[in-house]
Amino acid sequence: MNPVRMYTTQVCPYCIRAKQLLQARGVGQIEEIRVDLDPAQRLHMMEITGRRTVPQIFIGDTHVGGCDDLIALDQRGGLTALLGA
């Protein structure tokens, strides 16, 4: 399974929903990078994604986007393939 990395904050409901979907698809471990605890990580996230909002989700080397992007990918049937399950 491809590794999953997610830029998050503690109180973000979209982050929680994205984690729940990934776990439902069999992801056992998500590398969480808390941008609310480390402002430098938020700047890094914005540089590599061009976005300011969380979550920002990476599966392997692929930037999926945010929660809505993840849900849309799943509905199209692409999430399982991207995860490599």
Secondary structure, 3 states (H helix, E strand, C coil): CCCEEEEECCCCHHHHHHHHHHHHCCCCCEEEEECCCCHHHHHHHHHHHCCCCCCEEEECCEEEECHHHHHHHHHCCCHHHHHCC
